Amino acid sequence: MARDILIETLDGNRVRLRPMVPGDEGALRHAISQLSSHSRYLRFFNGAATLPDHVVRRLSDVDGNKHIAWAAIDESKDDKPIIGAVHAQRSSEEDKRGDFSIGLLDAWHSKGLARLLIALLAAESSKAGFEELIADVLWENKKGRALMGAIGAKSMGSDGSTIQFRMVLEEVLSKLSEKHISPAMDAVLIALEGDDFFESAA
């Protein structure tokens, strides 16, 4: 079974979901440059037009164990650009807790992609030994806070500017599996039921 899934968004766009690989660094850098300054601020807490190379390099430096990431690809474009990505990162293989982040190009918001990417990330991270992920969300990021609530993440408190959410992966997967959110989510959940899904080559 291939590790990529071709789905249609809620409005009919064809998107491929696949694991991110180190070779995606250039495509990821381009995707970040396409974010609006406000979206870059909400995602990176910094609205600068470009990010330091070491930040982009860290985001693309995936190993399938300490750093797991999935990308969404626009299948309608010849160059198949990255339009979104979700990450789970931890400092060592023994850590059960990691850091969570997600970003989508502005034009692809509210199309159901975030939950699809989170389901894939949660399933693979759980298989790799993660038990929970921590997400820091700016108070002003209403959509981000709503997403955390929708997937069952719980607030751990606030420092005044950000809210920290705890995502227990088993609970997140249960939340995303409890009803038919969309045909695309059904396709993702069916793929995740395959015993060999995460053993297949990317």
N, C-alpha and C positions, 0 to 999 in steps of 0.2 A: 504493500500500500504506500502510495506517495505521501509525503508529509505536507503537501500543499493542498489547499482546498479552494476551489473556484466557486464563488457565491455571487448572488445578486443583492444589492443593497435594497432598502425599502422603496427606493424610487427607480429601481431597475438597472443601475450601473453594475457592470461586471468587475469584480475585484478578486484578486488572488491573495489568499492568506498563506504565508509561509514563514519558516524560521529565518531570522536574520543571520547573516554570515559576515565574517570580517571583511569580505570583498564589497560589502554594501557601504563602506565608509563614504565614498564619493557621492553616492545616491542619497545617503542620509544627510550629508552636508547640504546638498542642493535642496532637499525637502525642508530642512530647517530654515534656509534662506527664503523659502516661499511662504513661511508663516507671517501673518501680520505682526506688527510690533507688539500689539496687545496680547496676541496669542503666545508670542515668545516670552513675554513678561509673565503670563499665567503659567506657562510650562517650565521656564527656567528661572523665574523670579528676576529676569533681566531682559529688557526689551531691545538690546543691542542688535544691529542688523546681522552681525556675524558673531559666532562663538569661538573661543580659543580652540586651536586644533586639538589640544589634549582632551577637551570635553567631548568633541565629536568622536575622537579616537576611542575614548572610554565607552561611549555608547555603542560603537560598532565592534568592540573587542569582546565578542561572545565566545563562550566555550561550552555551552550546554550544561554546565554544572554550577559554577559560581555566578555566571551571568547568562541568563536565558532571555531571549527576545524574539518577538514575532513582528513581522512587517505586513502591511497591507499594500498591495500593488495595483495601480490603475491599469487594467487590461485594455482599455480603449486607446491608449497612447502607444506609439511605436516603440518608444524607449522604455516602456513599462516602469514609470517612476514610482518611488515610494511615496505614499500619501499619508501614512501613519505608522506608528510603532509603539510597542509596549515592552517594558523591561522589568526584570526581577534581578537584583544584584545583591550578593552577600560577600563578606570578606574572606570566608573560608568554607570548605566543603562540610565542616561540622556544624556550621550555623544553621539553625532551624528558622531564623527570621532574616528577611532581606528587605531591601528598599524597592519600592514600586514607583514606576513613572509611566506616563502615556502621553502621546501627542498625536494630533490629527490636523492636517491642513484645514484651514477655515472652511473651504467649500465642501468639505466632507463631514462636517458636524451634523448631528441629528439624523444620520442615515443608518444607525444601528451597528456601526463598525466597532465602537469602543467595547461593547459587551462581548462581541465575537472574539476580539483580540484578548480580552481579559479571560474569557473561558479557556482559550488555548494556552495562555500563559499560566493560569492557575493549575491546569491539569499537568502540564509538563514540569512546572516548578514543584508540584507535589510529588511527582514521580522521582524527581532529583533529590528529594529530602527536605525541601522547604515545608514549613507548616503554616507560616504566616508572613505577610508582607505589610510594610509600613509606608503610608503615603502622606506627604505633607501637601496640603491644599490651601491656597490663599483664601482668606475670608471672602474676598470680593469675587472669587470664582464660583458663582452660583451653580453653573452647570457641572463643575467638578464636584462640588459638595452633593449635588443631586445624584450624580453618578455613583458616588460612594454609598449613599443611602440605598440606591436601587440594587446594588450588588451585595448588600448586607454588611458592609464595612461599618465598624463602630468607632465613634469619636473617642480619642484618648486625652482630649484637652486641647487648649489653645495657648499660644504665647502672645495673643493679641492681634497678630497679623496673619498667622497661619493656624490651621486646624490639623492635628495629626490623627490619621485614621488607621485602625488595625483591621487588616483583612485576613481572617482565618480561612485558608484555602478550601478546606472541606466545606465550610459554610457558604463560601462564595459559589462554589460549583453546585451545591445543593440549591441555592437561590436561583441561579441561572438555569437550572434544569427543571424547576418546579412547574413550569407552564410553557406553552408554545408561544415564545416571544415573537418568532418570525420563522419562515421557512429556512432562512440562512442559519439561524441558531440551531434549528433541527438538524441541518446538514453537519454542522460542527459537532454537535453532541453525538450523532451517529458515528462520525469519524473517530471521536474519542473513545467510543466503546470498543473499537478494534484493538485487540491485544498487541498487535505489532505496530501500531501507529507511531510510537516514539522510538521504535527500534529501526525503522526504515531509514534509508539514506535520504539526506536532504536533496 
